[in-house]
């Protein structure tokens, strides 16, 4: 047996994929996701990663690392965040080969990665697109996670973004900050509609996209894997109460039908934001790829309808292409494949 690992350390979730090959060459993939808010538990990061590494198979030949947690405001700069993550990785990985992904698709050892913090920050999207490009030479990868959506063009089998860093990709449309769970509804739209009447919204941190998608049954309570903004529970009534506050109301003023209408409105605005990103990306490459591959926990609720709305004729699921559950942790799965290729080269 030989195994290769991809670890994607996000600000809120750490995702792991273990790619294993048996004596007969048969490939298996196992995945996991751990809610770990780095901004609250920075000092526990090494301990959490030690638990991840200790649970890995004994035949691991290489570990790939990518991160987005460096943007967390627990760090003063991205360089500080990258350095802290790499300190933790060096502490727990010990004698295992470690490779760190950068935004150009290079795999660096931790010493080189420390010298290029901007390049290795938020490079996880490249790994997903790398794997997708192996099977789909002309496509858009749409990866909608808990917080944001990556829109990555693949042209002639090459990962072909216009931007590299998050800042650049926000300018090219390749990064859209809307996701299934952790998007403040006040950032989704400055207004809302109920019964054909337009209302302004409060810019307070009252409700997030997880509340909307719980009400719409796009997630259940188990998949509400983030903290609520009011510290209360994750039942539908509690989510509805939070949504009411976005328009400065409560459940004595709005009916459940009103709240469901509000939820559909905010979900639709999220879909439209992703569709706009798709349009911007397609304008940049002067074509609309014939295929979209959708990944992430928001693949079906947000990415797929956005692709359809954008006029892309064929939409495929990353999980269907690369294994059940792989879509939810696509960067980790792609990175495990990249590490294997790197070590076998």
GIFENPE-V212341 format. One record per pair of residues at least 12 apart in sequence whose C-alpha atoms are under 8 Angstrom apart, sorted by the first residue. I is the first residue (numbers start at 1). J is the second residue. Records with the same first field share a line. If there is no record, write none. Layout:
# GIFENPE-V212341
I=J / J
This chain:
# GIFENPE-V212341
1=20 / 21 / 22 / 23 / 59
2=20 / 21 / 22 / 59 / 60 / 61
3=18 / 19 / 20 / 21 / 57 / 59 / 60 / 61 / 62
4=18 / 19 / 20 / 60 / 61 / 62 / 63 / 64 / 336 / 337 / 339 / 340
5=17 / 18 / 19 / 60 / 62 / 63 / 64 / 332 / 333 / 335 / 336 / 339
6=18 / 63 / 64 / 65 / 66 / 331 / 332 / 333 / 334 / 335 / 336 / 339
7=63 / 64 / 65 / 66 / 332 / 335
8=65 / 66 / 67 / 68 / 124 / 331 / 332
9=65 / 66 / 67 / 68 / 69
10=38 / 67 / 68 / 69
11=36 / 37 / 38 / 39 / 68 / 69 / 70 / 71 / 72
12=35 / 36 / 37 / 38 / 69 / 226
13=33 / 34 / 35 / 36 / 37
14=33 / 34 / 35 / 36
15=31 / 32 / 33 / 34 / 329 / 332
16=31 / 32 / 33 / 329 / 332 / 333
17=29 / 30 / 31 / 32 / 329 / 332 / 333 / 336
18=30 / 31 / 56 / 333 / 336
19=333 / 336 / 337
29=323 / 333
31=325 / 326 / 329
32=329
33=329
35=225 / 226
38=69 / 72 / 74
39=72 / 73 / 74
40=74
42=74
45=85 / 88
46=88 / 89 / 91 / 92
49=88 / 89 / 92
50=92 / 93
53=92 / 93
60=96
61=96 / 97
62=96 / 97 / 98 / 99 / 339 / 340 / 343
63=96 / 97 / 98 / 99 / 336 / 339
64=98 / 99 / 100 / 101 / 335 / 336 / 338 / 339
65=98 / 99 / 100 / 101 / 335
66=100 / 101 / 102 / 120 / 121 / 122 / 123 / 124
67=82 / 120 / 121 / 122 / 123 / 124
68=121 / 122 / 123 / 124
69=81 / 122
70=82 / 85 / 121 / 122
78=117 / 118 / 121
79=117 / 118
82=114 / 117 / 120 / 121
83=114 / 117
86=110 / 114
90=110
98=110
99=339
100=113 / 120
101=120 / 123 / 124 / 335
102=119 / 120 / 121 / 123
103=119 / 120 / 121 / 122 / 123 / 124 / 126 / 164 / 165
104=119 / 126 / 164
105=126 / 127
107=339 / 342
118=165
119=164 / 165
121=165
122=165 / 166
123=164 / 165
124=331 / 332
125=143 / 150 / 152 / 331
126=159 / 331
127=330 / 331 / 332 / 333 / 334 / 335 / 338
128=141 / 330 / 331 / 332 / 333 / 334 / 335
129=141 / 152 / 154 / 159 / 334
130=158 / 159 / 334 / 338
131=334 / 337
132=293 / 318
133=154 / 157 / 158 / 159
134=157
136=154 / 157
137=154 / 155 / 156 / 157 / 158
138=153 / 154 / 155 / 156 / 157 / 289 / 290 / 291
139=153 / 154 / 155 / 289 / 290 / 291 / 292 / 293
140=152 / 153 / 154 / 289 / 291 / 292 / 293
141=153 / 154 / 292 / 293 / 294 / 295
142=292 / 293 / 294 / 295 / 299 / 303
143=294 / 295 / 296 / 298 / 299 / 303 / 330
144=178 / 179 / 180 / 294 / 295 / 296 / 297 / 298 / 299 / 302 / 303
145=179 / 180 / 181 / 296 / 297 / 298 / 299 / 328
146=179 / 180 / 181 / 182 / 183 / 297 / 298
147=177 / 178 / 179 / 180 / 181 / 182 / 183
148=175 / 176 / 177 / 178 / 179
149=175 / 176 / 177 / 178 / 179 / 274
150=174 / 175 / 176
151=173 / 174 / 175 / 176 / 277 / 278 / 281
152=174 / 281
153=281 / 289
161=174
162=174 / 284
172=280 / 281 / 284
173=276 / 277 / 278 / 280 / 281
174=277 / 278 / 281
175=277
176=273 / 274 / 277
178=270 / 273 / 274
179=209 / 270 / 298
180=209 / 210 / 213 / 297 / 298 / 301 / 302
181=208 / 209 / 210 / 211 / 213 / 224 / 225 / 226
182=208 / 209 / 210 / 226
183=208 / 209 / 210
184=205 / 206 / 207 / 208 / 209
185=207 / 208 / 209 / 246 / 266
186=201 / 202 / 203 / 204 / 205 / 246
187=203
188=266 / 269 / 270
189=201 / 266 / 269
192=247 / 262 / 265 / 266
193=261 / 262 / 265
194=258 / 261 / 262
195=258
199=247
200=247
201=246 / 247 / 248
202=245 / 246 / 247 / 248
203=246
204=246
205=229
206=229 / 230 / 242 / 243 / 245 / 246
207=228 / 229 / 239 / 242 / 243 / 245 / 246
208=229 / 243
209=266 / 267
210=224
211=234 / 236 / 239 / 240 / 242 / 243
212=239 / 243 / 263 / 264 / 266 / 267
213=263 / 267
214=236 / 239
215=236 / 239 / 240 / 260 / 263
216=260 / 263 / 264
218=301
221=234 / 235
230=242
240=256 / 259
243=259 / 262 / 263
244=259
267=302
270=302
271=302 / 303 / 305 / 306
272=306
274=302 / 303 / 306
275=306 / 307 / 309 / 310
278=307 / 310
279=310
288=312
289=312
290=312 / 313 / 314
291=312 / 313 / 314 / 315 / 316
292=307 / 312 / 314 / 315 / 316
293=315 / 316 / 317 / 318
294=315 / 316 / 317 / 318 / 327
295=317 / 318 / 319 / 327 / 328 / 330
296=327 / 328 / 329 / 330
297=327 / 328
299=317
318=330
